[in-house]
Amino acid sequence: MTDLSVVCWRWKPAPGYRSVYPPSTVNTLKRMVARNYQRPHRFICVTDDATGLDADVEVVPLWPDHADLASPHGARSPSCYRRLRAFAPDAGQFFGPRFVSIDLDCVITGDVTPVWDRPEDAVFWGGTHPTTAYNGSMVLLTAGARPQVWERFDPATSPAAARLAGCYGSDQGWISHCLGPAEAKWTRADGIYSLRNDLRRSQHLPVDARIVMFHGRRDPWQRDVQREFPWIGRFYR
């Protein structure tokens, strides 16, 4: 089996956007992956600022493509169109032949080996929005498997087209609109949970949880969130 690359993303936030991800979020994710993925792997951060990252984090310099393209939902919503470059036919030059892209604001709570050892050439986290097939928080790809996501993207028209089709978000909205709903997905059945959608009414972690995603306005490193969900402290370290 080809070694997997685990790819995360960190860039300086646009003016007016609330989230700032310190370098510790990259280092913590790297350590969670090392504890919970039982295969050889590379750990890569695509970033415009490598200051403070652990020495064994492999850095890929962030490209300028779509850097100034705002979310179609307004300036306070995240714009992640830069991540679409991961779908380019030559993405393997940066990430290797097989990679998983995962958000920094997650907590890995169990063995992710069966999650990332899926055989399909593309797998997406899904089921978090009624009109949007995929959530961009986690994507598994064989490099170059869905080049149309990159090649058909027009910054002048594609964001509006995805929004008009009811697809929410920036890159995830376009991915959902471009590919349609039939791609392979991870769901709660795979142990992938959304804090916002699945766990906000309970302080208890499901026994089958492998990853909890914090998409939205709450982050696992926030002290108030850790007080509300005490299990975070056991895993987010």
Sequence and secondary structure as in RCSB ss.txt:
>XXXX:A:sequence
MTDLSVVCWRWKPAPGYRSVYPPSTVNTLKRMVARNYQRPHRFICVTDDATGLDADVEVVPLWPDHADLASPHGA
RSPSCYRRLRAFAPDAGQFFGPRFVSIDLDCVITGDVTPVWDRPEDAVFWGGTHPTTAYNGSMVLLTAGARPQVW
ERFDPATSPAAARLAGCYGSDQGWISHCLGPAEAKWTRADGIYSLRNDLRRSQHLPVDARIVMFHGRRDPWQRDV
QREFPWIGRFYR
>XXXX:A:secstr
   EEEEEEE    TT      HHHHHHHHHHHHHH  S EEEEEEES  TT  TTSEEEE   TTTT   TT T
TS   GGGGGGGSTTTHHHH SEEEEE SSEEE S  HHHHT  SSEEEEEEEETTEEEEEEEEEEETTS THHH
HT  TTTHHHHHHHTT  SSHHHHHHHHH TTSEEE GGGTEEEIIIIITT SS  TT SEEE  SS  TT HHH
HHHSTTHHHH  
